[in-house]
Amino acid sequence: MYPNDGFRELDRQECLSLLARPRIGRIVHTREALPAVLPVNFGLDHGAVVLRTSAASELARAIDGVVVAFEADEVDAVAQSGWSVVVTGRATVVTDPAEHERLRRVGPRSWAPSPREVFVRIEPELVTGRELVGGRTLYGADLPA
């Protein structure tokens, strides 16, 4: 971020606390060597981002074992405020049966249920975030319209 861009940098703990609020985010990965972004519902589990998807999905195959980015945010256009958090880390399909069963009970619910579902865990290696409060710069002056 730039010194006078009107945003406040969030620390890791603030970012993880904010991620507990929304239920929709975006997973960023590569598809055919190009960037791909998909909206997904998610949950947090011991600081990791957890997705639930069809075992046969292209997404599960594309991200298993690779580094991805995950972004979630909340924005209030009227108040000109909001925040955005990005988690970067390795995504892995949960293969342990006991862990899968535990996540079935406590993990995110699928919005598009499938007969066979998997959980994908993104372990956060890099967590960054920023916040804009009320459309103001760090110096309190209104941002130009």
C-alpha positions in Angstrom: 0.0 0.0 0.0 1.0 3.6 -0.5 1.4 6.0 2.4 -1.6 8.2 1.4 -3.9 5.8 -0.4 -6.6 6.0 2.3 -6.2 2.3 3.3 -5.1 0.8 6.6 -3.0 -2.3 6.5 -4.5 -5.1 8.6 -2.3 -7.5 10.6 -2.7 -11.3 10.3 -4.9 -11.7 13.4 -7.2 -8.9 12.2 -7.4 -10.6 8.8 -8.3 -14.0 10.3 -10.9 -12.4 12.6 -12.6 -10.6 9.6 -12.6 -13.9 7.6 -14.9 -15.4 10.2 -17.7 -13.1 9.1 -18.5 -13.5 5.4 -19.5 -16.8 3.9 -18.6 -16.1 0.2 -15.1 -15.5 -1.1 -13.2 -16.0 -4.3 -10.6 -18.7 -5.1 -7.9 -17.7 -7.5 -6.0 -20.5 -9.3 -4.7 -21.2 -12.8 -6.6 -23.0 -15.5 -4.8 -23.8 -18.8 -2.0 -21.5 -17.6 -4.4 -18.5 -17.2 -5.8 -17.0 -14.0 -9.2 -18.3 -13.0 -11.4 -16.8 -10.3 -14.4 -18.6 -8.8 -16.8 -17.5 -6.1 -17.2 -20.1 -3.4 -18.7 -20.5 0.0 -16.2 -21.3 2.7 -15.5 -21.6 6.4 -12.5 -21.3 8.7 -11.0 -24.3 10.6 -8.1 -23.7 13.0 -7.0 -20.7 10.9 -7.2 -22.5 7.5 -9.8 -21.7 4.8 -12.0 -24.7 4.0 -14.0 -25.2 0.9 -16.5 -28.0 0.1 -17.0 -29.1 -3.4 -17.9 -32.1 -5.6 -15.2 -34.7 -5.7 -15.6 -34.7 -9.5 -15.3 -31.0 -9.9 -12.7 -29.3 -12.0 -11.9 -27.1 -9.1 -10.9 -29.9 -6.8 -8.6 -31.4 -9.5 -7.2 -28.0 -10.4 -6.2 -26.8 -6.9 -5.2 -30.0 -5.1 -1.5 -29.7 -4.1 -0.9 -26.2 -5.6 -0.5 -22.7 -4.2 -3.7 -20.7 -4.6 -5.0 -17.3 -3.4 -8.3 -16.8 -1.6 -10.0 -13.5 -1.2 -13.0 -12.3 0.8 -14.3 -8.9 1.6 -17.1 -6.8 2.9 -18.0 -3.4 1.3 -20.5 -0.7 2.2 -20.8 1.4 -0.9 -23.0 4.0 0.9 -20.5 4.6 3.7 -17.5 4.1 1.3 -15.9 1.7 3.7 -14.9 -1.9 3.7 -12.1 -4.4 3.9 -10.4 -7.1 1.9 -8.4 -10.1 3.0 -6.2 -12.3 0.8 -4.9 -15.7 2.0 -2.2 -17.4 -0.1 -1.2 -20.9 0.5 -1.2 -24.6 -0.6 -4.6 -26.1 -1.2 -5.0 -29.8 -0.4 -8.0 -32.1 -0.6 -8.7 -33.6 2.8 -8.2 -37.4 2.4 -8.1 -38.5 6.1 -11.5 -40.2 6.7 -11.8 -39.0 10.3 -10.9 -35.4 9.3 -13.4 -35.6 6.5 -16.2 -36.7 8.9 -15.3 -34.0 11.3 -15.5 -31.4 8.6 -18.9 -32.8 7.5 -20.2 -31.8 10.9 -18.4 -28.5 11.5 -17.3 -27.3 8.0 -19.1 -25.2 5.4 -22.3 -26.5 3.9 -22.4 -27.0 0.1 -24.6 -24.6 -1.8 -24.7 -27.1 -4.7 -24.7 -30.5 -3.0 -23.2 -33.5 -4.8 -23.4 -37.2 -4.1 -19.6 -37.2 -3.4 -18.1 -34.1 -1.8 -14.6 -33.3 -0.7 -13.2 -30.6 1.5 -10.3 -28.5 0.4 -8.1 -26.9 3.0 -6.0 -23.8 2.2 -3.2 -23.5 4.8 -2.4 -19.7 5.1 1.2 -19.1 4.3 0.7 -15.4 3.6 -2.3 -13.4 4.9 -2.7 -9.8 3.9 -5.6 -7.3 4.2 -6.5 -3.7 4.1 -9.4 -1.6 5.3 -10.9 1.7 4.1 -13.0 3.5 6.6 -15.6 6.1 5.5 -13.9 7.1 2.2 -11.1 9.1 4.1 -7.4 9.1 3.6 -5.0 8.5 6.4 -4.9 12.3 6.9 -8.6 12.7 7.3 -9.3 14.5 4.0 -12.2 13.3 1.9 -11.1 11.4 -1.2 -12.1 13.0 -4.5 -15.4 11.9 -5.9 
